[in-house]
Amino acid sequence: MTNYKSDFLQILEARGFIHQISNPEKLDELCLAGPVTAYVGYDATATSLHIGNLISATMLHWFQETGHKPIVLMGGGTSMVGDPSFKDNQRKLLGQEDIAKNIEGIKKIFSRILKFGDGPQDAKIVNNADWLMELKYVDFLRDVGRHFSVNRMLSFDSVRLRLDREQSLSFLEFNYMIMQGYDFVELNQRHKCVLQMGGSDQWGNIINGVELSHRMGGDQLFALTTPLLTTSSGQKMGKTENGAVWLNDELFSPYEFWQYFRNTEDDDVERFLKIFTRLPLDEIAKISTADINDAKKILATEATAIVHSREAAQQAETTARATFEQGALDLSLPTIEIPRGDLNAGIGILQACVIAGLAASNGEARRHIKSGALRINDTQISDDRATIGENSLLPEGVIKVSIGKKRHVLLKVK
């Protein structure tokens, strides 16, 4: 179905968010008739969400903008188990203290994406630990577990692919999909929530909740997933040479975030403008047919403004312009502090590259040197035995370490 009548599904369809919907006609009718409540769940496996999570968070934004009520579900309970979906091994088990810390970090991003309050369409943050941690095991098995078919659960791609590779799936992990299905039913009973959204890898888990509600005599629930986002070259989006693209600035700075989108492949620019910005579609069409580099800068600035603030986005753009177009040293580049004693003793060039986060190992740093990519204070380095010291400091009191033309970090003495 593509001829949606509700504003919400029209926007999602036009911007490329929809992969699968259960009973799309009925969901479209509900969204057209009046306010609907929907949720997206986020397990607290790290102190920050990453760029893949930004897609589902943006769906919650459009859901609220079109008159509906979004719920952000924090997985305080499910994080104790860990989602096995499409994972080769069991996730590291986290304690309640680590989970609580991670939840506080995750909450930061939503203050810029959603409007919170006590109104009928205001967003709400809920923690599934509130009910999962209070369950009695035998009662849960009798009341909920009996509605799940093991044969059906084994048929889901998230489980089947792991078993096909002869990698074990623990009984603990096997319970995850039951817990997530129960979350949906619980949110329906507590908050009249009828829609769960998520990535395409969550389809099986979400459908479990839809079917569980039906078997328990509850409301009709709905599932909506987004496609797995890949670049035009086929790479999974959201990874850099040094790891994930995090949304919290202490893990991935606004400048790095801006640069990530500035480096978008040409064929992806229009698609990413639709997904990662809130610009009107007619404006996106004009931008995409003009100068491609200008379009990339707009994409980078708009996406960064949503995640980090308009001020941070403009500062990142100014820094990039000063660094790349004017050749100036901008002190707002990502900065790493180093002990003065270490600098006085001399730091090997390979180690400096690793300290700056521009290489994961000395071997990778050495390969950068061989390719001619590593520069110190804009001077190309050809000797992997070189060192930096006090004499490497620029008048501004920093050492600029660069890989290629677009990746720069300042080392500053502390």
ABEGO torsion letter per residue (X at the ends): XABBABAAAAAAAAAGABABBBGAAAAAAAAAAEBBBBBBBBBBABABBBAAAAAAAAAAAAAAAAGBBBBBBBBAAAAAAEBABGBABBBBBBBAAAAAAAAAAAAAAAAAABBBEABAABBBBBBAAAAAAABBAAAAAAAAAAABBAAAAAABAAAAAAAAAGBBBBAAAAAAAAAAAAAAAAAAAAAGBABBBEBAAAAAAAAAAAAAAAAAGBBBBBBBBBBBBBBAAGBBBGBBAAEBBBABAAABBAAAAAAAAAABBAAAAAAAAAAABABBAAAAAAAAABBAAAAAAAAAAAAAAAAAEAAAAAAAAAAAAAAAAAGBBBAABBBBBBBAAAAAAEBBAAAAAAAAGABABAAAAAAAAAAGABBBGGBBBABAABBBBAAABBAAGBBBBBBEAABBBBBBBX
